[in-house]
Amino acid sequence: MGIGAAVVVREATGRVLLVRRGPRQYGAGRWCFPCGFVEWGEDVREAAVREAREEAGVDVRLGAVVQVLNNFHEPERPTIGVWFAAELVDPTAVPVGGDDAAEAGWFDPLDPPPLAFPSDVTLLRAIAGRPEAG
């Protein structure tokens, strides 16, 4: 079972940073929190920081863990995902697409674009204060 690391970055207005998955990724064309797999020998927190840089072109400082879930969206590749609260090191930085992401942008957690992962739907509902919303 693999381990994934993700960052949850919010701006002052409450919008969240999401990236659009690239063509060779699971959920291509859909959006998710900047995330990726933890590499062999890599600390999960270091992986989260690396993924923010690679996928959204931003440097982040990590805070607390906000969600840990099993991911079963790919039956042949189950994972455990760890999402960290994060803030931009440079609040004026403009997120852009990177290695595995076609683009990056800020979204209202109540009105996200089409999402790649069910676990992100759950987390966005919780961020918006509407865990029961369907």
PyMOL commands that set and color helices and strands:
alter all, ss='L'
color gray80, all
select helices_A, chain A and resi 44-56+118-127
alter helices_A, ss='H'
color red, helices_A
select strands_A, chain A and resi 2-9+16-21+31-32+35-37+60-71+79-88+101-107
alter strands_A, ss='S'
color yellow, strands_A
deselect
rebuild
show_as cartoon
